[in-house]
Each structure stands twice: as structure tokens, then as C-alpha cells.
């Protein structure tokens, strides 16, 4: 990015006048959006954590509900299209911004995201960004630049935005390069294109998916999940919520628990279980479930979810690597902590908050968890390992190394006919691999799901 000479001259009189003006409506929300964007991009903080209604960033929690929703919409768009926004802003400037002008960069990104991708009047996005600059001692001398750059962007967006979208990839280089190494250039382009789109909402229903598809205005996927392209109401306002008839769960996330087959009456451990979607699946299928997790707060959410659904499980707060039950389980599900790179459609902060080093550390953690999980299942019992990472280092490669060094465990290949609709996702080794670019039928609505890896193992007798 670049700064014009005129933008670097302070205007003391304008700054003093701005300090005496009443604050513009909506300015607080834009300030918070820029602050949280800085926390994500510069401090690698989780967007979900920052915007949690109960425990999130204090300035965010202090906003009215309508403004909190706006902040989240701005941030989702700014992160989902970060590379495109950066490219368009760079072309509107004369020379790169100084390294210490991060606050200015975030202010411009917040405003540009509204202009390019949200239903916010262009004039309001510009006026509030200029007011934000004038009211911030770090940015007041750049108010003219903010105004000029954003107004230029408004004039050219109709032709410049499609061109920029065609030329940019919404990912840092390291992320795109790892995807290309795993999936090739063509599929990587398809995955990154899906990351730009707001995902649909999938539901796991207890019974009669056709009924709930009609009630939601959606349709039934081949696997039995119900998909709604876009919700018109919040989840808790939908029919069946209070009665516990369903829960939100991406179709891909619903598959690992189903790899056990019939679990009725079996003792099954769900490790790293919170927030409990897979626990609910197993309990509804008749398993005697022990749900274990390290996080007390996440387990509280799991209990709340089970209560709403009218399902039960034994809940254990523990470090999985130290978990020692009285007797081994018939089956163990380990949905391990991971980089979450398969969920970028829902969490566009992931590529900007993770690193290759994080992936290596998480793969090592997964291996240690899997080493212990094997000890929790009886001989002849089944272990399903899964996570929502697209990176083979956390999936195929980690599991290959584990199997080579763990002779008491063998891979139990998944058959393409075990679950309706999963044939496209079975690898030649018999593992499960999904990506956001995959499709499971004709039509655009039959494309797109979270990236997931899963494998079924058996502990030898």
C-alpha cells in the first residue's frame, strides 16, 4: 500500500473540531470492527472467541445486538475476501503504508468490506471511516487519504471487483501452497472459491428428514442430513428447536460417528467431545456414551445441548491423555483438535490465524491422543479418528505414521456403500476425505461441505 504526500500532513484544526462533534451513529461499531480485525490478523486471535456474546472482547459485548451483528458481518466479509480487499486498496494508493500504520490498514479494510460486499450505503461507509480516522490521534493525519481512497474505490468497484476476484486467492501463500501440494492446482482453486461463499446450514434430525426439510424450506441430502441454503430466522426460532428434534451439524461432521455402524447398547467413548454433535448422534443411536473433554466451559455447552435434545451421556472433564476408565470401551471416537482448515467457509479467520508450525504441533498432539485412545478400547474394538483439517499432515500422513508404528492396530477400510452418498469421499485406502469443493449430486445446492478426514481402526485381539 502507499501514502500520498498530502495525507501525511496533519490538519490540527480539523482534528480539534472533530473532537467537539457528537459521535456519529454507527461509529462505535466500526471502531470495534477495526479493533477486532487487528486482533485476528495481528494477534492471531479467534474471531469466535472475540465475538462470543458472554465472554468476548469487552467493547464488542458493550454494543447493542444489532451493532454486534453488523460487526460480525463486516469481519466475516473482510476476512473471507481479505486478499481481494488488499489488492483493490493497494491500487488506490501511491506508495506502501508504513509498517507502523496497521490501524490505518484495518480501518480501510473495514470500510472497503462494507463498500464491496455488504448492503451498507457507500456514503455511510466512507463518512464513518473518515470520522474514525479524525477521532483517532494515530490516524487523524490520514483522514484525507481515507476519504480519497474509499471514494475512488466506489467509483471503480463495478468493473474492478470482478477483475480482482478473478486474479486473487483468498488465502495467505503458505495456506494455498499446502493445499496445492495436497490436492493440485485445479482442486485448490475450487476449494478457495468455495471459501468465498457463505455456507448453507445442515441439520442432523432425529427422525423423518423429509418432514423437517419441508418445515425449513430445505432438502434432504443423500446422507440423510437436511440442508437449508439460507436461514430466514435464527436457529432457536425454527420449529423443533425447543422440542429437541434436531441439531445443527455440517453433513461432513455427521459422518465419523456413523462409521461405527450399529452402536445400540455399546459403551462408546467420545473423546474431545464438546460441543457434542457427535455425542448426540451416538446417544440417539442407543449407545451408552461417555463424553470426555478438557474444557469445562465447552462441556457446559455440551450438557446444555444434550438437555435440549433430551439425550444423556456420562460427562467427564479430563485430559484425554490421562483418562483411565474402569474398563475398556467397545468403541472410541477421537475427533481430535486440529487447525480447522476444513471449516474456513464458516471461520474465515482460520487461514490468517494459523501457521505451518501450528499444523505440525497439532499433528503431534493428535498422534499422542490417538496413542492413548487405542488403550481405551477393548481388543477387537473399533476406533474412529477424525478431524476437520484439510491438511494431510493432520490426516493421511499422521495416520500412516501411526499405523506403521502401532502393530496392535489395523485400518478397517470404509466401504462406499456403508452410508448412502459417501462413495465420492472414500479414498483408495478406505479412509474418508471431504473438501469444500466436493459435490454429492447434481446442482449447485449439492456442492459444498466442510473439509473432514476420518479413518476407522480396529484394535487386534
N, C-alpha and C positions, 0 to 999 in steps of 0.2 A: 504493500500500500504506500501512497505518497501524500505529502502535505504541501499545500500551496504556501507561497511566502506570505500572502495576506492573512492566511489563517493563523500564522504564528505570532501576529502582533496582538497583544492584549487590548481589550476595549474596556477600560475600567469603568467608564460611565454607564455603559450598558449593563455591566455586571452589578453595579450598585443599584441600578433601577430594578433589576430582576429580583434582587434580594427583598425589595419592598413590595413586590407584587404578590397577591394571593396565589396560592399554588393552584395550578390548573387541574381540573378533574382528570383522573387517569394517569397523572404524572407519577404518583406513588407506585402504581403497578408497573410502569415502565422502569422505574429505578430498581425495583425488586427483580424484574426480569433480567436486567443487565447484571445485577449483583449475583444472581444465581447462575447465569451463563458463565460468569467469571469463575464461580466455584466449580462448575463442571469442567470447563476447558483448562483452566489454570491449576486448580487444586485437585482435579480428578474425583470430585465428589459425585455421589449417586443422585441423579435427578429425582428418583422416587423418594430417597431419604430427605432431600431438601424440601420437597413439596408434600411430605406426609402431613395430613391435617392435624395430627395430635403431637408429633414430635419433630416436625420440620423446622426449617430456618425461621427464626422469630419474626422477621419482617414479613415473610410470606404468610405466616399464620395470623398476623395482625390485619391482613387485608380482608375486605368483605368477600363472601363466597363468589360473587360474580367476578371480582377482580382476580381472585385466586385462579378461577377457571381461565381467565384471559392470559394470565402469566404462564400457565401450563401450555396453553395453545401456542403462545409465542415461542416458548422454549422448545416445544416439540417440533415446530416448523423450522426454527433457527438451527437446530441440531440435525434434523432429518435432511436439510438442504445446505448444510454448512459449507461445503466446497463450492456450490453454485453461488451462494451469497458472497463468499470471499472473492470469487472470480469477478463477479459483477461490480463489487465495490472497488476492487483494485483498478479496474478500467476507468473508474470515475475520478481517480486521484493522479497527482503529478509525480509524486515520489513516495517511497515506502514510509509508513508511520514509524516513528521512533520506537525502539524496543520497550521503552517505559510508558507507551501510550496504550496499554491494554484496555483501560477503562473506555477510551475513545472507540477502540475497535468493537468492544462489546455493545456500546450504545448504538453504533452504526448497524451492527448485526441485528439487534432487536428491532430497530426501525425498519430495516430492509426486509426482514422476515414478514412484517405486517404488510408492507407495500406489495411484496411479491406473491405471498401465499395465503394471507388471511383477509377476511371480509371486514377490513378496517378502512375507513376513509383515508385516502392518501394524505390529505391535508392534516388530518389529526395525527398521523404517524410522524410527519415532518415537524409539526408545531411542537409536539410533546418531546421529540428528540432534541430540538433546539432549546426548549425550556430546560430540559435535563442538563444539557451542556452548560447553559448560562448559570444554573444554580450550583454547579459543581466547580470548586476552585481549580481542580485539576483539568477541567475541560472548558472553562469559560472562554479561553482564547481561541478555541476551535469551533465556537458556535457558528461562525460564518461558513466554515468548511462543512459542518454537518448539514446546514441548510442547502448549500450548493450541491453537495454530493447526492443527497436524497432527492432533491428536485430534478436533478439530471437523470437519476435512476427512474423516476416516474415517467419522464418524457420518453425514455427508450425501452421501457420494460416489455412492451408488446412484441417487439422484434428481438430484443436482447435476451430475454428469459429463455425462449425455446432454443436459441443457439447455445446458450450457456449450459442448459440441461443436457444437450446433445454432446457437449465437449468435456463435461466434468464427471468425476466419480465421487459419490458422497461417502468418502472414507479416507482416512489417512493412508499414506503409501504403504506402511507396514501391513495394515489390515488387508488391503487389496492384493498385495503381493502374496500373502499367505493363502488367501482364497484361490488365487490363480495357480499356485503350486499344488493345491489340493484338487481343484475342480476344472482347471483350464480357463482360458480367457473368455470363451463364449458363455459358459455357465456362470462364471464370476460376474460378467456384465448383467446377466439375467438376475442374479441374486441382488446385486447392488441396485438395480432398477426397482426391484420389489421393496427394498428398504426405503424408497421414497414414498411409498404408498401407505396410507392409513390402513391397518389390517381390519378384517372383519372380526366378528365376535363368535366364538364357538362355545357350545354348551354341551356338557355331559348330562343326560337326563336319566332319571331312574327307570322310567317306563314310557312306552308309546311315543317315540321320537316324532312320528308324523303329526300327532296331536300338537306337540309343542312347536314344531316348525310352523304349523298354521297359526298358532296363537302369537308367535313372534314375528310373523311375516317373513320367515326364512325358508330353509330347505334342509333336507336330510343328506348328509354326506355318506359315501359308501361304507364308512366305518361305523355309522350309527350316530355320530355326533350331529348336532343341529347347528347350522351356520346362519348368521344374520349379517348381511352385508354392512348395514349401518343401523345402529340403535336410535330410535326416536325418543327414548326415555332412559333414565338412569336404571341400572340393573335392579336396584332394590324396588323400583316401581313396576317391574314386569310381573305378569301373572305367574303364580307358582313360587315366587321368591320366599314369601313368609311361610309358605307351607313346606318348604324344603324339597321341592320336586326336582331341582336341577342345580348345577353349579357351573360357573364359567371355567372353561378349560380348553386350551387350544387342542385341535384334533391330534396333533403330533404328541402332545404331552399326555394324551389319554392312552397311547399305545403301550408303553412299557408295562404297566400293571396288567394288561391283558395278555402279555406273553406267558404268564403263569398257567393259563388255561383255567380249569375248574378249581377254585380255591375254597369251596364251601367246606366249613368245618376244619380247615387247616390253620395252623399257627403261622402267621406271616409277620415278619418284621419289616416295617417301612422306615429305613434309615435316612436321616436328613429330611424328615417327613414334612415339615411346615412349608407352606401354609395348609397342606392337607388334601389337595385334589386327588392324589393317588391313594392316600389313606381312605378317603371316601369311596373311591372305586372298589377297593379291596373289601371294605366293611360292607358295602351294599351287595357285593357278590357273595357274602356269607363267611368271609374269613374272620378268624379271631386275630385282630390286628394289634400289634404293639408299635406305636408311633414314637420314634425317638429323634430328638434334635437337640442341638447345643443351646439354641437361643430361647430364653424364657419368653420374650415378647412374641416371637413367631409362634411358639407353642400356645400362647394365649389366643392368638388368631386362629390356630388350628382347632382349639376347643370350641371357639365361637362358631366356626364353620360347621363342625360336627353337630353341635347343638341345634343349629338352624336346620340341618339336614335330617335330624332325628337318627343319627348314626352314632355308634360308640366304638371306642378303641382305648386300650391302655396307653397312657401318655407318659413318656419318660424323658426327663431333661438330663442329658448326658453328653459327654464327649464320646462319639461313636467308637473311637479307638480304644476307649476304656470300658465300653459296655460289656458286662458279663452277666447274661441272664442265667436263671437257674437251670434251664435246659435248652438244648438247641432247637431252632425253629425248623418247620417243614420247608419254608421258603423265605428268602430275604430279597427285598428290593432296595437297592442303593441308587438313589437319584442324587448324584454327587454334586457338591459345589463346583462351579465352573465359571468360565469367562462370560457366559450368557450371550455369546456372539450369534447364537441362533435366534435370539429374540430382539434383534435390532429394530424390526418393524414396530415393536411396542416400546422399546427402550433405545431411542436413537442416541442416547449419551454413551452407550457401550463402546463404540469404536474410539471415542475421544477420551475415555477414562481408563481404558485398559492398555496393556503393552505386551510385547512378546515375552518379557520377563514374567509378567503376571500369568501368562498361559503356562509357562514352564513350572512355576510354583504351584499352580492349581493342578497340573497333571501329576506332580509329585504327591500332592495331598490326596488326590483321587486314588493313586496307587496304594498309599498307606491305608486309606479307608477300605479299599477292596480287599487288601491283605487280611484285615480284621473281619470284614463281613463274611468271608469264607469260613471262619472259625465259628460263626454263629449259626450255621445251618448244619443239619444232621447229614451223615453220609447218604448219598442218593438224593439229597435235597437240591432245590433249584435256587440259583442266584440270578437276578436280573440287574445288570449295571446300566445306568443311563445318565445322560445329562443333555443340556440344551446348548451345547457348543457346536459350532461348525468346524472347529479346528481338529484335524486328525490327531494332533499331539495329545488331545484330551479324550480321544475316542479310539479309533482303529489302532494307532501306534501304541498308545498306553496299554490297551488290552492285549495286543500282540506280545509285548514285552512281559506282561503279567503271565500269560499262558505259557510262554517259553520257560519261565522260572518257577511255575507253580504246577508240578506234575499231578497233584491230587485233584486238579480241576480241569475239566474239558469243556470246550464250546459245544453247546446244543443248538445247532442251526435252526433258525426260524423258517418255517415253511410259508410259501407265498399264499397258501390257501387257509392259513390258520385264522386270519381276521379278514373279513371282506374289505377289499380295496387296498390292501397293503403291498400287493405284488410289486408295484413300481419302486418301493422303498427298500426292498431286500437286496443286500449285496451278494456277490457271488460266494462269499464265505458264509452267508446265512446270518448276517447282522442286519440291523435296522439303521438306515441313514436317510433323513429327510433334510431338505433345504427349502428356503422360502420360494425358490424358483420352480419347485416341483408342482406337478398337477396330478389330479386323480380323476379326471373326467374332462369332457368337452365343455367349452365355455369359460369365460374369464372368472366366473364365480367359483369354478372348480380348480383354481390355481391359488397357491399361497398357503403356507403353513409354517410354523416355527421350525427352525433347524434343530434336529434331535439326533442323538446317537443312542442305540440300545443294543445290548447283546445278552443272550441267555446262556448261562453256565450251569454245569452240574458238578457237585462235589462227588467224587468217585467213592464207591462203597469200600 
